[in-house]
Amino acid sequence: MECKYNSIECKYNSISQERDELHQAYVEGTRQMQCIIEDIEKLKLDLESQRKEYLQIENEKKKLIHENKKMKQKLKLMKGKLKVPKDVGGDNDGKAIDFLYKELQQRKNEIEELEEQYHPLVDREHKSNNELQEARKEFIKGLSDVKRGRGSIGIKRLGDLNVMPFRNAWHQKFPSSEANAKAAEMCTSWQELVNNASWHPFKIITSDGKLQEIIDDNDEKLKGLKEEWGEEVYTAVTTALLELNEHNPSGRYPIQELWNFTVKRKASLKEVIQHVSKRLKNKKG
């Protein structure tokens, strides 16, 4: 009994130690996540400020360029009409042309000054966007090991085929113990095809004056898939194709992305931060 007691006590101590370590890791993880959230909020405010400044300079630049074009047109009309050289002195027409040239030069100088302000702002915007992308990567890394549960925000592998439609189709056609294995094999085969960049079953249409790429219904492989295996399997394949074509067209391989499962689109950083903050509050509670 004493030996058993010592063994149980030893196990209990080991479990207690593991529990303490897990708690410490959770506390540290929570602290790091809060730091990330605070940094991102500061970054968002800075980016919004830069965006407003950028738009203001861009508008001023466009306005000056427009005025510059008008001035050039006016000058061209006057020169064509008067047919006098610029250096003619003592004449009202020559003075008018001189005045226009000076105005044109002034506008040119103003545009150059705006260009000097504009380029650093673009660089800052690129830097901020890169930082936001890094923040998304950190959230993806942090949320990958967290079970989504009932929350609307989580990680989705865009371009991954859902095996369930394949299983359903196989069980309807060939109800046997091998159906699951055959369905998985078929799903893997179509996943390889979806990832193959040389297969491009899309067509370009014009919608509301804009070019848009959609699934080509006349593609032989997709037509055969739909006819033989039905709408559910066809939709699974075309959904994966559209996801990759939108989010990773050059690579054509599945990627992880922060996803809003309620509205079925990429989640914004604001939504992710709100989701993580809510989880942290619930954990604290």
Buried (B, 14 or more C-beta within 10 A) or exposed (E): EEEEEEEEEEEEEEEEEEEEEEEEEEEEEBEEBEEBBEEBEEBBEEBEEBEEBBEEBBEBBEEBEEBBEEBEEBBEEBBEEBEEEEEEEEEEBBEBBBEBEEBBEEBEEBBEEBEEBBEEBEEBBEEBEEBBEEBBEBBBEBBEEEEBEEBEBBBBEBBBBBBEBBBBBBBEEEEEEEBBEBBBEBBEEBBEBBBEEEBBBBEEEEEEEEEEBEBBEEBEEBBEBBEEBBEBBBEBBBBBBBBBBEBBEEEBBBBBBBBBBEEEEBBEBEBBBBBBEEBBEEEEE
